[in-house]
Amino acid sequence: MNTKEIKLFIDSQPVFKAVAEVANSMNVEAFAIGGYVRDLFLDRDSKDLDIVVSDKGLEFAEQLSKKLDATEVHMFKNFGTAQLIFGDLEIEIVGARKESYRANSRNPEVQSGTLKEDRERRDFTINALSISLNRASFGEVIDPFDGLKDLEEGRIITPLDPTTTYSDDPLRMLRAIRFATQLNFKIEKGSLEAIQSQRDRIKIISQERITDELNKIILSPKPSIGFKLLFNTGLLQLIFPKMVELHGVDTINGLSHKDNFYHTLQVLDNVADRSPDLWLRWGAILHDIAKPDTKRFDKKHGWTFHGHEDRGAKMVPKLFKQLKLPLDNKMRFVQKMVKLHLRPIALSGDHVSDSGVRRLVFDAGEDLEALMILCESDITSKNERKVVRFLQNFERVRTKCHEVEEKDKLRNWEPPIGGQEIMDIFELHPGREVGVLKTAIREAILDGKIDNNYDDAYGYLLALAYDMGLHPKKTT
C-alpha cells in the first residue's frame, strides 16, 4: 500500500476509530507503530497491532477494551504494557517509554519517555514507522528515520548506532537476520559489521528466545538466506555449532566430497518450496547431521558416510534438548525422517522388490509422503538430466508404495496375531518369548514369506513355537 491507500484503510477500520475516540476523551496522543504498520506497506497480513500512547497506557487499554467490547485486558505493569484481543487482532498498548540496559541482561530498565524516545528505542527504521490515530492528524504516516525509503530499497538498518543497538539487546541481531530472510532484504553494511563484532553478546539470550527466532527463519520462503547470514556473522557457530561442522570440503588423492553445509541448505530450500511444515524442514536440516562423525576415506571407494542416517537419528533427541525444541511427537517425526531418508533412494532402481516397498510403507506409516518430499528435496545435483531421472525414479517408488498400501493396508498396521493371543495360545506370561514370536510374524509378512492373513500367520506361529520347544495349550 502507499500512504494514501493506508489512510483509506485506517479510516475503514473500527478498531482505529475506537483508539482515536479513547485518545481524544483521555487527552492523550496515540499511534499505531511497529510491525503492523510495516506490513501494511508491504501488503503482508499481520495480526499483531502495537499502539503507543503518550501517557496513561494501562488506563488507555482498559478504556479501549470497554469501547471495543474486547477481551479482558492483561496487564504487565513492570513493563507498562497491556494486551487485549479484538476479533483476530492481538492488540498491545504501551505508554511511550525509554529504555536503558545492563551489560549482563537484555531486559531493559523501563522509564516513561517521550514519543520521540519511544521511536528511537525501536530496533529498525522499518519498525519505527507509525500512523497517527489522533483526530487532527488521523491516518498520517510518521517516518522519523526514513523507514519508507528503507522499505522501498529493501534494507535493514537501525535508527541509532548499530553497535549500541545490538549490544543493548542482542536478540535484535537474530531479528535483523530473520527480517532479512522473511522479506528478502539486505542488512546495511555497518549493521552487518556490528552484528559480527557483537555476536558474543548472544550468549546472554535464553535458548528459548534464540530458537523462536531460528524457527521463524526456518519458516521463511528461502531459509538458506538466514543460515548463510548466521554463518557469515559467526552467530551460527555460537547457537548451533553442530550444524557448522557440516561446513567444508576435504580432498585426498584428488578426491573431494561435497560441502554438506551448503548441500543441507539447498535441501532445506527445496523442502521449503514443497512444504510449509516446520518439522519437515527440521528433518532437512538434520538429515545429514552425522556425516562429520561418520566420514571416512577409502582408497577404493573414496569418501563414505556409512551409517550416518542411524547415527543422525540417535543424535536428534540430544540436539532437540539443547535447542529447547519439543521432545514429543514432533521430535520423533524428525528422528524418523533422518533415519529413513536413504530408504526411498535404495528403492528407486529399476528392480524394486515388494518386500522393500512393504517395509518402507510400514516403517514410514502416516509420514510416507513427508519422507518422499524430503528424499526428492535431497537431489541437489547441478546436472538437470540426473535430477529429472531421480525424480522419475521416486515417482515409480511412490506408485509402488501406493499399490502395496492398497493391497496390504500397512499404515497403522498390526499383525493378524498379537501378543495377548500368543500368550493365550501357549499359556505364556509377558516376556522375551512373546516378543520374539510377535516380531517374527511381523517380519515374515513384511518380507513376503507369508501373506497378511490370520491363517498363514497362525501356521507360521506354530512352526516357530515348535522350534522353540513351545506347544499350544490343549483345547476341549
C-alpha positions in Angstrom: 0.0 0.0 0.0 1.0 3.6 -0.4 0.3 6.3 2.2 -3.0 7.4 0.5 -4.2 3.8 0.5 -3.2 3.3 4.1 -5.2 6.4 5.2 -8.2 5.0 3.4 -7.7 1.6 5.1 -7.3 3.2 8.6 -10.5 5.2 8.0 -12.4 2.0 7.3 -11.4 0.0 10.4 -13.5 0.3 13.6 -10.5 -0.5 15.8 -8.6 2.6 14.8 -11.7 4.8 15.1 -12.1 3.5 18.6 -8.5 4.2 19.5 -8.9 7.8 18.3 -12.1 8.3 20.3 -10.4 7.0 23.5 -7.3 9.1 22.9 -9.5 12.2 22.5 -11.5 11.5 25.6 -8.4 11.0 27.7 -6.5 13.9 26.1 -3.5 11.7 25.0 -1.8 11.0 21.7 -2.0 7.5 20.2 -0.2 5.9 17.3 -0.1 2.5 15.6 3.5 1.6 15.3 5.9 -1.3 14.5 5.4 -4.4 12.5 1.7 -3.9 11.8 2.5 -0.6 10.1 5.5 -2.0 8.2 3.4 -4.9 6.9 0.7 -2.6 5.7 3.2 -1.0 3.3 4.4 -4.5 2.3 0.9 -5.8 1.8 1.6 -8.6 4.3 -1.0 -9.9 6.7 -0.5 -9.1 10.3 -2.5 -9.9 13.4 -0.3 -8.1 16.0 -1.2 -4.5 16.5 1.0 -2.2 18.7 -0.5 1.0 19.9 1.8 3.6 21.7 0.2 6.4 23.7 1.8 9.5 25.1 0.6 8.8 28.7 -1.6 6.5 30.8 -1.0 3.4 28.8 -2.7 0.9 31.2 -5.7 3.1 31.8 -6.0 3.6 28.0 -6.0 -0.2 27.5 -8.9 -0.5 29.9 -10.9 2.2 28.2 -10.2 0.8 24.7 -11.3 -2.7 25.8 -14.7 -1.3 27.0 -15.1 0.7 23.8 -14.5 -2.3 21.6 -16.2 -4.8 23.9 -12.9 -6.8 23.5 -11.4 -9.5 25.8 -10.3 -8.8 29.3 -7.1 -6.7 29.5 -3.9 -8.5 30.6 -1.6 -6.0 32.4 2.2 -6.2 32.5 2.8 -3.3 35.0 6.6 -3.9 35.2 6.9 -3.1 31.5 4.0 -0.6 31.3 2.2 -2.7 28.7 -1.2 -4.3 28.3 -2.8 -6.8 25.9 -6.3 -7.4 24.7 -7.9 -9.4 21.8 -10.3 -7.9 19.4 -11.5 -10.2 16.6 -8.4 -11.7 15.1 -6.2 -8.9 16.3 -3.9 -9.1 19.3 -3.5 -5.5 20.5 -0.7 -4.4 22.7 -0.9 -1.0 24.3 2.2 0.7 25.7 2.9 4.1 27.1 5.7 6.0 25.4 8.9 4.9 27.1 12.7 5.0 27.1 15.0 2.1 28.0 18.4 1.5 29.5 20.3 -1.8 29.6 22.8 -3.5 31.9 25.7 -5.3 30.3 24.7 -8.8 31.5 21.0 -8.6 30.7 18.8 -7.9 27.7 15.9 -6.9 30.0 15.7 -3.1 29.9 15.1 -0.8 32.8 12.0 1.0 31.6 11.1 4.6 32.3 8.3 6.8 30.9 9.6 8.8 27.9 8.6 10.9 25.0 7.1 9.7 21.8 10.4 10.6 20.1 12.4 8.5 22.6 9.9 5.6 22.1 10.6 5.7 18.3 14.4 5.8 18.9 14.3 2.6 21.0 12.9 0.7 18.1 15.1 -2.0 16.6 15.0 -1.0 12.9 13.9 2.0 10.9 11.2 0.0 9.1 9.8 -0.8 12.6 9.8 2.8 13.7 7.1 3.8 11.2 3.9 4.9 12.9 0.4 6.1 11.9 -1.4 8.9 13.8 -4.7 7.9 15.4 -5.4 11.4 16.7 -8.3 13.4 15.4 -6.3 16.3 14.0 -3.9 14.1 12.0 -5.8 10.8 11.8 -4.2 8.4 9.3 -1.0 10.4 8.7 2.3 8.4 8.5 5.2 9.5 10.7 8.6 8.4 9.4 11.4 9.8 11.6 14.2 7.6 10.2 13.4 7.3 6.5 11.9 3.9 7.1 9.8 4.2 3.9 13.0 4.6 1.8 14.5 1.5 3.5 11.3 -0.4 2.8 11.5 0.6 -0.8 15.2 -0.2 -1.2 14.9 -3.5 0.9 17.3 -2.5 3.6 17.6 -3.4 7.3 19.2 -0.6 9.3 19.0 0.5 12.9 17.6 4.0 13.9 20.6 4.7 16.1 24.2 3.4 16.4 24.0 -0.4 15.4 26.8 -1.4 17.8 24.9 0.0 20.8 21.6 -1.3 19.5 22.8 -4.9 19.2 24.9 -4.8 22.4 21.9 -3.5 24.4 19.6 -6.2 23.1 21.5 -9.0 21.3 18.2 -10.7 20.2 18.0 -7.8 17.7 20.9 -9.5 15.8 18.7 -12.5 15.2 15.7 -10.3 14.4 17.7 -8.5 11.8 18.7 -11.7 10.1 15.1 -13.0 10.4 13.6 -9.9 8.7 16.3 -10.0 6.0 15.3 -13.7 5.4 11.5 -13.2 5.6 11.5 -10.0 3.4 14.5 -10.9 1.2 16.1 -7.6 2.4 19.8 -6.7 2.7 21.3 -5.8 6.1 23.1 -2.5 5.8 26.9 -2.8 5.8 27.5 -1.0 9.2 24.7 -3.0 10.8 26.1 -6.3 9.5 29.6 -5.4 10.8 28.1 -4.6 14.2 26.4 -8.0 14.3 29.8 -9.6 13.7 31.5 -7.5 16.4 28.7 -8.1 18.9 28.0 -11.7 18.2 29.3 -13.0 21.6 26.6 -10.9 23.3 24.1 -13.6 22.1 25.2 -15.7 25.0 23.1 -13.7 27.4 19.9 -14.6 25.4 17.9 -17.6 26.6 17.8 -20.6 24.3 14.1 -20.4 24.1 14.2 -16.9 22.5 17.0 -17.9 20.2 15.1 -21.0 19.0 12.0 -18.9 18.5 13.8 -16.7 16.0 15.6 -19.6 14.4 12.2 -21.3 13.8 10.9 -18.1 12.1 13.9 -18.1 9.9 13.3 -21.8 9.0 9.7 -21.0 8.2 10.7 -18.2 5.7 10.2 -18.7 2.0 14.0 -19.2 1.4 15.6 -20.2 4.8 19.1 -20.5 3.4 19.3 -16.7 3.3 19.2 -16.6 7.1 21.5 -19.5 7.7 24.2 -18.0 5.4 23.9 -14.7 7.3 24.1 -16.6 10.6 27.2 -18.4 9.4 28.9 -15.4 7.9 28.4 -13.3 11.0 29.7 -16.0 13.3 26.3 -16.4 15.1 25.6 -19.9 13.9 28.9 -21.1 15.4 27.6 -20.0 18.8 23.9 -21.0 18.6 24.2 -24.2 16.5 27.8 -25.4 16.4 26.9 -29.0 15.3 25.4 -27.7 12.1 28.6 -25.7 11.4 30.6 -29.0 11.5 29.0 -29.8 8.1 30.9 -27.0 6.5 34.0 -27.6 4.4 35.4 -29.9 1.8 38.2 -32.4 2.4 40.4 -33.7 -0.5 42.6 -36.8 -0.6 44.3 -38.2 -3.7 42.4 -35.7 -5.7 39.0 -36.9 -4.5 36.7 -34.5 -2.7 33.3 -34.8 -1.0 30.6 -32.1 -1.4 30.2 -29.4 1.2 27.5 -30.8 3.3 26.6 -27.5 4.9 25.6 -25.9 1.6 24.1 -29.1 0.5 21.9 -29.1 3.6 20.8 -25.5 2.9 19.8 -26.5 -0.6 17.8 -29.4 0.7 16.1 -27.1 3.2 15.2 -24.6 0.5 13.9 -27.5 -1.7 11.7 -28.7 1.2 10.5 -25.1 1.8 9.4 -25.0 -1.8 7.3 -28.1 -1.3 6.0 -27.9 2.2 5.2 -25.3 4.9 5.8 -27.9 7.7 8.3 -26.6 10.3 9.3 -30.1 11.4 9.9 -31.5 7.9 12.2 -28.5 7.5 14.0 -29.5 10.7 14.3 -33.0 9.1 16.0 -31.4 6.2 18.4 -29.5 8.5 19.3 -32.7 10.4 19.2 -35.3 7.7 23.0 -35.4 7.2 23.9 -34.1 10.7 26.0 -37.2 11.5 28.1 -37.0 8.3 31.1 -35.3 10.0 31.1 -38.1 12.6 30.9 -40.9 10.0 33.2 -39.5 7.4 35.8 -42.0 6.2 38.2 -42.1 3.2 38.6 -45.5 1.5 41.2 -45.9 -1.2 38.8 -48.0 -3.3 35.6 -46.2 -2.8 36.7 -42.7 -1.9 34.7 -40.7 0.8 32.0 -42.6 2.6 29.5 -41.7 5.3 28.2 -45.2 6.2 25.5 -45.3 8.9 25.1 -41.5 9.1 21.3 -41.9 8.9 21.2 -44.2 12.0 23.8 -42.1 13.9 21.9 -38.9 13.0 18.6 -40.3 14.2 20.2 -41.1 17.6 21.5 -37.5 17.8 18.1 -35.9 17.3 16.9 -36.1 20.9 20.0 -34.6 22.3 20.0 -31.7 19.7 16.3 -31.0 20.4 17.0 -30.9 24.1 19.9 -28.5 23.6 17.9 -26.3 21.3 14.8 -26.4 23.7 12.7 -27.9 20.9 9.7 -30.1 21.9 10.7 -33.6 23.0 7.4 -35.1 21.8 5.9 -36.5 18.6 7.5 -33.6 16.7 10.9 -34.8 17.7 10.1 -38.4 16.9 8.9 -37.3 13.5 12.2 -35.6 12.7 14.0 -38.6 14.1 12.1 -40.8 11.7 12.8 -38.6 8.7 16.6 -38.7 9.5 16.6 -42.4 10.0 14.6 -43.2 6.8 15.8 -40.6 4.4 18.0 -43.0 2.4 15.4 -45.8 2.1 13.5 -44.5 -0.9 16.7 -43.9 -2.7 17.6 -47.5 -2.2 14.3 -48.5 -3.8 14.5 -46.1 -6.8 16.3 -48.5 -9.1 14.8 -50.4 -12.0 14.0 -53.5 -10.0 12.1 -52.7 -6.8 11.2 -55.6 -4.5 7.7 -55.8 -3.0 9.2 -56.6 0.4 11.4 -53.5 0.4 8.5 -51.3 -0.5 6.3 -53.0 2.0 8.8 -52.4 4.8 9.1 -48.7 3.8 5.3 -48.2 3.9 5.2 -49.9 7.3 8.1 -48.0 8.8 7.1 -44.6 7.4 3.4 -45.1 8.2 1.4 -41.8 8.0 4.6 -39.9 7.3 5.4 -41.6 4.0 4.5 -38.5 1.9 6.7 -36.2 4.1 9.6 -38.7 3.7 9.2 -38.7 -0.1 9.2 -34.9 -0.1 12.5 -34.9 1.9 14.0 -37.5 -0.5 13.1 -35.5 -3.6 14.5 -32.4 -2.0 17.8 -34.3 -1.3 18.5 -34.3 -5.0 20.8 -31.3 -5.4 22.8 -32.2 -8.5 23.6 -29.4 -11.0 23.0 -32.0 -13.7 19.4 -31.3 -14.7 19.1 -34.6 -16.6 20.2 -36.5 -13.5 17.7 -34.7 -11.3 14.9 -35.5 -13.8 15.9 -39.2 -13.8 15.9 -39.4 -10.0 12.6 -37.7 -9.7 11.1 -40.1 -12.2 12.5 -43.0 -10.2 11.0 -41.6 -7.0 7.6 -41.3 -8.8 7.9 -45.0 -9.5 8.6 -45.7 -5.8 5.5 -43.6 -4.9 3.4 -45.6 -7.3 4.7 -48.9 -5.9 4.1 -47.7 -2.3 0.5 -46.8 -3.3 -0.1 -50.3 -4.8 1.4 -52.1 -1.8 -0.6 -50.0 0.6 -3.9 -50.6 -1.3 -3.1 -54.3 -1.2 -1.8 -54.8 2.3 -3.2 -51.8 4.3 0.1 -51.4 6.1 -0.3 -47.9 7.5 -1.0 -48.1 11.3 -1.0 -51.9 10.7 -0.7 -54.6 13.4 0.0 -58.2 12.5 -3.0 -60.6 12.5 -1.9 -62.2 15.7 -0.9 -60.0 18.6 1.0 -60.5 21.9 -2.1 -61.3 24.0 -3.3 -64.0 21.7 0.2 -65.6 21.7 0.2 -65.7 25.5 -3.2 -67.3 25.4 -2.3 -69.9 22.8 0.9 -71.1 24.6 -0.1 -70.1 28.2 2.8 -67.7 28.5 3.4 -64.7 30.7 4.7 -61.4 29.2 8.3 -61.8 28.3 11.0 -62.3 25.7 9.4 -65.3 24.0 6.2 -63.4 23.3 8.2 -60.6 21.8 10.3 -62.9 19.6 7.2 -64.6 18.2 5.2 -61.4 17.6 8.2 -59.8 15.8 8.8 -62.9 13.7 5.3 -62.9 12.4 5.5 -59.2 11.5 8.9 -59.6 9.8 7.7 -62.6 7.8 4.7 -60.7 6.4 6.8 -57.6 5.6 9.4 -59.8 3.9 6.7 -61.6 1.9 7.4 -65.0 3.4 3.7 -65.3 4.3 0.5 -63.5 3.3 -1.0 -60.9 5.5 -3.9 -63.1 6.9 -4.7 -64.9 10.1 -4.4 -68.5 8.8 -0.9 -68.0 7.3 0.2 -66.1 10.5 -1.1 -68.9 12.8 0.6 -71.7 10.8 3.9 -69.8 10.8 3.5 -69.1 14.6 3.0 -72.8 15.3 6.1 -73.8 13.3 8.2 -71.1 15.1 6.9 -72.1 18.5 7.7 -75.8 17.9 11.3 -74.9 17.1 11.4 -73.1 20.4 10.0 -76.0 22.3 6.6 -74.4 22.9 3.3 -76.1 22.4 -0.2 -74.7 22.2 -2.5 -75.4 25.2 -5.0 -78.3 24.8 -8.5 -77.3 23.9 -11.6 -79.3 25.0 
